[in-house]
Amino acid sequence: MAKITVSLIKADVGGYPGHASVHESLIKKAEEILSQGVETEVIRDFRVLATGDDLELIMNHNRGTDNEEVHSLAWKCFEAVTDVAKELKLYGAGQDLLKDAFSGNIKGMGPGVAELEFTERESDPLVAFMMDKTEPGAFNLPIYRIFADPFNTAGLVIDPSIHDGFVFEVWDIYEHKRVFMNTPEETYDLLALIGAKSRYVIKRIFPKKGSKLPADEAVAVVSTEKLYQIAGEYVGKDDPVALVRAQSGLPALGEVLEPFAFPHLVSGWMRGSHNGPLMPVSFKDARCTRFDGPPRVAAAGFQISEKLVGPSDLFDDPIWDYTRRKAQKVTEYMRRHGPFEPHRLPMEDMEYTTLPKVLKELSDRFEKVE
């Protein structure tokens, strides 16, 4: 079978109103630009979605990851959409476009990128997860549970095709290093790292050698771009995205979604400075309005073919209402802390927010205590 590539590239190019959602005019303009990419055969197919104030471009092609033409198309799209955002005076127009000109690859320019290149199977289900008001480490817990937790993924126990586990690629985003770890053998060492979600983030998941899937083809990927590292100051939360393949030698679709039944605490929310529950929502409910939140995750399901078959709005199901109610209760509880930790992030995580500017004004007033 031929190889196929799915690229999920997102950016905050203007909120409506404030940081709540994406105006429909931006989606229309993005569809117009990506349609040109189909006409010129840069991409085969696309979908434009929105989560919170983030515009999400999902593209299907056969050019591989990090392809200059595909990334150039996405950059052109974000620039055109930013022009519309500026005309409408939307909030933070072009916020995630941190560089002036495209230089061959959109990585390191502000937008988040998650791409998978893989050999097509008889049938390829894929889920595109999109988060708003949080950071890449928010994916650590659910990705771990999908691919390494037998209490979540029954296939790790009863399916011979995944019983041997997976390989985790983990990035140290402070030191710009990575490590590959095998599960279940190195599960405890893996947890020692990824529990520190602001520093160590899961980047990719690979099958093990001997699997019926190619060991060099990732089966899941998370965007790990950190906006403050690119800009040198706080310019907004990273709002990560991820692609996860499912079925036939991989966790089943239900196992891929199951971790999100627990609205775990993530960092971000208001001004990128607070901890709050991650609430799974349908795309129609992916608007962040309570204290600019709470953090949201939406899931678009596809079958991969010459065209993108979908999306299916996977969290648009009443079974998730219980999780949403729990997230609402946790939201209320955390908000009652006001400016106190643990609702507000610890000081080391506030370094690249606006708080240091406030504290600088107080620095000369401190007196030495004997």
N, C-alpha and C positions, 0 to 999 in steps of 0.2 A: 504494500500500500504506500501511497505517496505521503510525504510529510506536509503538515499544515501548521500554520501559526495563528494564534489568537493574541491580539494586543489589546490590553485595557489601559488606556491613558486618560488621566483625569486632571482637572485644574479648577481652581476657584477663579473665575474671571469676572465675577460681579454678582452680588447677592441682591435678593428682592423679597421683602424689604430687609435692610440690614443684612444679617447673615442667615436668614431663615430658609430661603429657597432659590431656585433658578427660574428666571422669567422665561415664558414660552418663546419669546422672540429669539433668545439665545439658542434654544434647541433647534428652532427652524433654520437659523443661519448655519449652525453646525451641520445639520442634515444636508443643506445646500452644498457646502464645501466638500463633505465626504462623498456626496454623489458624484462630484467631479473626479474624485479619486477612483471610483468604480468605472467611470467612463474612460479614464486613461489607463485602466487596468493596474493601478498601483495596489488596490485592494479588491477583494472579491465581493465583500458585503460588509455591512456595518449596522450598528444600532447606536442611537444617542439617548442616554438616560440621565437622570439627575437624582442626587441624594443630598439633602440639605442644600447648601449653596455651591455644591460641586457639580460640574459638567463632566459626564462620563462618556468616553468614546470607546466603543467596542468594535474592533475591526478583525476581519477574517481574511487571510492572505496566505501566500506560499513563499514569502521572501525571507523568512527566518527572523530571529530576534535582533534587535538593535539595527534594523534596516534603515538606511538614511532616507530613502524615499518615503517610507511609511511614517517615520518620525517627522520628516519635513511636512508631510500632509497634516499631521496632528498639530504641529506648531502653526502652520498657516491657518488652520481652523481656529485655534485659540486666539490668534491675532485678529482674525475677522470678527469673531464673537466679542472680543474685547472692545472693538470699535462700536459695535451695537450697544454694548453695556455702557460705554461712555456717552453715547447719544441719549440713552435713557437715564443717564446719571445714576446708574445702579451703584450700590455700595461696594467699595473695594474693587473697582473695575480693573482687570488685569493683575489682580493681587498676586497670583502664583507665577506670573511670567517675570522671573527675576533677572533675566538676561535680555540684552537689547537685540541680539540677532542670532538666528539659528546657525549652529556650527557643526552639523553633521549628526548629532544625536541629542535627543531631547532630555536625556538623563543629566542631572546636575543643573538644569535650567529652571527648575521650580515644579513643573507638573510631576505627578506620581505615575510610575510605569510598572505594570505587571504583564509579562509576556511568556507564553508557552509555545515551544515548537515540538511537535510530536508526530509519530507515525500513526496514521489513521487506523482505527480498528473497524470492525464490522459496524459498531455503533459507539459513538463517543458522547456521553453526557458530560456537561461541564457547567459549573456554577461560578458566576462572577459576583463576588461579594464587594460591597461598597460601603465604607464607613464615613461618617461625618462627625466632626468635633472630637477627634481623638488622634492617637499616634500609632505608628506601625506595630509597637509592642502589644496593642490591643488584640492582635491576631494570635499571639503566642499561646494562650490558653486553648482557644478553639482548635487551632491547627494541631497542637499537641494531642488533644483528645481525639480528633479525627483519625490520626495516623499512629497513635501509640497507647491509647487508653482502652483496655478491653472492656471496661464498664460502659464505655460509650459505643465502641465499634465491635459488635459481636463477631464480625468476620475475622478479627485478630485471633479469636479462639477457635472458630468452627470452619473457617474457609481456608483450605490448604494454600490457595493462591496468594494470601496475604499473611499467613500465619507466622512467617519468618520476620515480619516487621519491615521497617523502612529506614532510609538514611536522611538525617536532618542536616541541612546546611544552615548554620547559625552565624550571624554577623555581630561583631562588636562594633557598634556604630560610633563609639568614641575613638577607638584606636584604628578603625578601618581595617580590621582583620576578620578572618572567618575560620570556622572549624567544621568538620564533617563528623557527625556522631551517629552511631548505629543504635537502633532500638529493636528489641528490648534490652540488649546487653548493657548499654550505657545510659539507661533511662534516668538513673539517679544523678549522674553527672550532667545530663542534659537539663534536668529540672533545676540543678544548682545554678545554671546559667540563665535560662529563659524565665525564671521567676523574677529576675531583675529586668523587667520588661522595658524600662527606659533606656537600657544600655545594650542588652543582648536580644536580638530579634531573629525569629525564624525567617529565612529568606526563601529557601526552596526545600521541597521534599523529593527524594528519588527512590525508585524501587531498588531493592538489593540485587546483587548479581545472582543469577539463577532464577529470577522472576521471569514470568512469561512476557513481561514488558521490558523494553530496552533500559538498561541500568543508567545510561547517560542521558536519558530524557526525563526532565523534571515532570512530576505529576501535580505539583502545586507550587505557586509562587506568590510572594507578597511584595508590594511596593515598600521600599525602605528609605525613600528620600526624606531627609530632614531639612525643612525649610530654613530653620535658624542657622544650620551649618552652611547653607548656600548663601544666605543673605548676611550673616554675621550679626543678626539681631532678630528679635521676635517679629514675624510678619504674618502669623496665623498658624493654626494647627495643621498637621501633615495630612490628615484625612486619608488613610491608606485604603488600598484596594487589593484584592487577591483573586486569583483564578485557581480553582480546584477541580480536577478531573474525578470522575466517579465510575463505579461498576467494573466488572470483568477484570479482576486482578487488582482492584482498588476498592476502597470503602464504598458502600452503596450510597445512593443519594440521601436516604434517610439518616445514615450514619454521618454524612457530611454536614447535615443541618442540625443534628441533635445537640451539639455543644451550645448552640445559641438559645436553647431552652433555659439556660442559666444566665441571667443578666449580670455578668461579672463586672466588677469595678474596673474602670479604665481611666486614664489620665486625659484631660483636655477640657471639654465643656466650655463654660464661659471664659473668654479671654485666654483659652489654653492653660488655665491655672487651677483647675479643680478636678477632683475625682468624682466619678458618677457611674451609674449603671449603663451598660450597653443594651439598648432596647431594639429587638428585631421588629421591623415594620415593613409594610407594603410600600411601594413607591409613592402611592398617593398620600401616604402618611409620613413620608420622609422629609418633614419640615421641622426645623428645630426652633421651637418657640418658648419653651419653659426655661428661663435663664439661658437662652440660646442653646437649648438642649432638651432633654439629656442626650448624650451621644447615641447615634443611630447606626444600625446596619440594615441594609437591604440586600436581597439576593435575587439575581436574575438567572434562571435556568435555561440552558440551551442544549439542543442536539447539534453536533457539528457536522456539516456537510459542505457541499460547494457554497451553500448559503448558510447563514445563521438561522437555525430553526428555533424560533422563540422571539422574545423571552417569555418564560413563565415566571410570574411574580410569586416566588416561593414562600414568602412570609405573609402573603395575603390569604390567610387561612385562620379560622377561629381557634384552632388548636393553640395558636401562639398568644391568644388573649390572656391566658393565665400568666405567661411570662411577662407580658406587657404590664399587667396589673402589679406584678411583683416589682418590676422596674419603677413603676409609678410610686409605690410605697417607699422604695429605697431612695428615689429622688427626693421625696418629701423629707425623709429622715436626714439625708446628707445636707439638704438646703438649710435645715434648722441650725447647722453649725456656723452658718454665715462665713466670716473671714478666718475661722479657726481650722487648723488641721484636725482630722484628716480630710475634710472637704477641700480645703485649699491644699495645693501640693506642697511637699516639704521644700525647704529653702534651696537645696541643691537642684531641684527640678524647676525652680523659679528663675534661674540665672538668666535665661534668655526670654523672659517675659518683660513686662514694663515695670515690675516691682523694683528692680535695682535702681531705676531712675528716681523713685521715691526715696529709697533708703540712702542714696547718695546725698540728698539734701540734709539728712540727719547726722551724717558721719562726723561732722566737726563738733557736734554737741555732746558727744560721748566723753565722759571723764574717767580717768583711771581710778580703779577701786583697789585700795591696799588690802 
